[in-house]
């Protein structure tokens, strides 16, 4: 019985009016808020550039930290009038300015040997402050080791500084790959 009903419906006249009349509505056209941009593949830095950055980051960090300690310490000592209290203020202010100088030096060393030093510096500065914090904690923890604690602490601090260029490079390439993947337009979907 169902087969006969299906055949009757299929053989029926297709020109019958629909059961519900559709009302014509105005067509609305909207423009997409997106704009097209050309994504350029970011090439990885050469091995020589990465080696240079890994050497220059701790080196320029040490120079920046030393200059920051001298300027901050001397300035704090002179601000407090050159007394014993001035020595304490100089040590405190010198430590803070040295940490900032160390981070700026690390970021500058991490940005060298690139096509856009300013952009690489901006990418490196946050990681440089993190390296200063990790290096300081590693140095203080290693000082608790009797005998070779100072050598281990300095090694931990230098390794934290030297890691910044590699982290920045890896993050730069990862962000480029994510942006390229998000911008891909499928031609056909199934």
NORKABEL-V952557 format. One record per residue. N is the residue number from 0. RES is the residue in one small letter. SS is DSSP state (A for helix, B for strand, O for the rest). NEAR is the number of other C-alpha atoms within 8 Angstrom. D_FIRST is the distance of its C-alpha to the first C-alpha in Angstrom with 1 decimal. Layout:
N:RES:SS:NEAR:D_FIRST, N:RES:SS:NEAR:D_FIRST
This chain:
0:x:O:4:0.0, 1:x:A:5:3.8, 2:x:A:6:5.4, 3:x:A:7:5.3, 4:x:A:8:6.4, 5:x:A:8:8.8, 6:x:A:8:10.0, 7:x:A:8:10.7, 8:x:A:7:12.6, 9:x:A:6:14.4, 10:x:A:6:15.5, 11:x:O:6:16.6, 12:x:O:5:20.3, 13:x:O:4:21.9, 14:x:O:4:24.9, 15:x:O:5:23.5, 16:x:O:4:25.9, 17:x:O:5:25.1, 18:x:O:4:24.5, 19:x:O:4:27.9, 20:x:O:5:30.9, 21:x:O:4:32.9, 22:x:O:4:36.6, 23:x:O:4:39.0, 24:x:O:4:41.4, 25:x:O:4:44.7, 26:x:O:4:44.7, 27:x:O:4:47.1, 28:x:O:4:48.8, 29:x:O:4:50.7, 30:x:O:4:52.9, 31:x:O:5:52.8, 32:x:O:4:55.8, 33:x:O:4:56.1, 34:x:O:5:58.7, 35:x:O:4:58.9, 36:x:O:4:61.7, 37:x:O:4:62.8, 38:x:O:5:62.9, 39:x:O:4:65.7, 40:x:O:5:65.5, 41:x:O:6:68.3, 42:x:O:5:70.2, 43:x:O:6:71.5, 44:x:O:8:75.3, 45:x:O:6:77.4, 46:x:A:6:78.8, 47:x:A:6:82.3, 48:x:A:10:81.4, 49:x:A:11:79.7, 50:x:A:8:82.7, 51:x:A:10:85.0, 52:x:A:15:83.0, 53:x:A:16:83.0, 54:x:A:10:86.8, 55:x:A:13:87.5, 56:x:A:18:85.3, 57:x:A:14:87.6, 58:x:A:11:90.7, 59:x:A:13:90.2, 60:x:A:18:88.9, 61:x:A:10:92.2, 62:x:A:10:94.1, 63:x:A:14:92.2, 64:x:A:16:92.5, 65:x:A:11:96.2, 66:x:A:10:96.8, 67:x:A:16:94.8, 68:x:A:13:96.8, 69:x:A:10:100.1, 70:x:A:10:99.2, 71:x:A:16:97.6, 72:x:A:16:100.2, 73:x:A:10:103.1, 74:x:A:9:101.7, 75:x:A:16:101.0, 76:x:A:15:104.5, 77:x:A:10:106.1, 78:x:A:8:104.0, 79:x:O:11:105.2, 80:x:O:7:108.8, 81:x:O:10:109.5, 82:x:O:8:109.9, 83:x:A:6:108.3, 84:x:A:8:105.5, 85:x:A:14:105.2, 86:x:A:13:104.7, 87:x:A:9:101.8, 88:x:A:12:100.2, 89:x:A:15:100.8, 90:x:A:11:99.1, 91:x:A:10:96.1, 92:x:A:11:95.7, 93:x:A:16:96.4, 94:x:A:12:93.6, 95:x:A:10:91.1, 96:x:A:13:92.2, 97:x:A:16:92.3, 98:x:A:11:88.7, 99:x:A:11:87.7, 100:x:A:14:89.9, 101:x:A:17:88.5, 102:x:A:16:84.9, 103:x:A:12:85.9, 104:x:A:17:87.7, 105:x:A:18:84.7, 106:x:A:17:82.3, 107:x:A:12:84.8, 108:x:A:16:85.1, 109:x:A:15:81.4, 110:x:A:14:81.1, 111:x:O:10:83.7, 112:x:O:8:82.9, 113:x:O:9:79.8, 114:x:O:4:79.2, 115:x:O:6:78.7, 116:x:A:10:81.1, 117:x:A:7:80.3, 118:x:A:7:76.6, 119:x:A:11:77.2, 120:x:A:12:79.8, 121:x:A:9:77.3, 122:x:A:9:74.7, 123:x:A:15:77.4, 124:x:A:12:79.2, 125:x:A:8:76.7, 126:x:A:12:76.5, 127:x:A:14:80.3, 128:x:A:10:80.7, 129:x:A:8:78.4, 130:x:A:13:80.5, 131:x:A:14:83.6, 132:x:A:8:82.1, 133:x:A:10:80.9, 134:x:A:15:84.2, 135:x:A:9:86.2, 136:x:A:8:84.4, 137:x:A:11:84.6, 138:x:A:14:88.3, 139:x:A:9:89.0, 140:x:A:9:87.1, 141:x:A:11:88.8, 142:x:O:11:92.2, 143:x:O:7:91.8, 144:x:O:8:92.0, 145:x:O:6:95.7, 146:x:O:5:97.3, 147:x:O:7:94.8, 148:x:A:11:92.8, 149:x:A:10:94.3, 150:x:A:7:93.3, 151:x:A:11:89.8, 152:x:A:15:89.5, 153:x:A:9:90.6, 154:x:A:8:88.2, 155:x:A:11:85.3, 156:x:A:15:86.2, 157:x:A:10:86.7, 158:x:A:9:83.3, 159:x:A:12:81.6, 160:x:A:16:83.2, 161:x:A:13:82.4, 162:x:A:9:78.7, 163:x:A:17:78.2, 164:x:A:14:78.0, 165:x:A:10:75.4, 166:x:A:9:73.2, 167:x:A:11:73.5, 168:x:A:10:72.6, 169:x:A:8:69.6, 170:x:A:8:68.4, 171:x:A:8:69.0, 172:x:A:11:66.9, 173:x:A:8:64.1, 174:x:A:8:63.9, 175:x:A:10:63.9, 176:x:A:8:61.0, 177:x:A:8:59.0, 178:x:A:8:59.6, 179:x:A:9:58.5, 180:x:A:7:55.3, 181:x:A:6:54.4, 182:x:O:6:55.1, 183:x:O:6:52.8, 184:x:O:4:50.1, 185:x:O:5:47.0, 186:x:O:4:46.2, 187:x:O:4:42.6, 188:x:O:4:40.3, 189:x:O:2:37.2
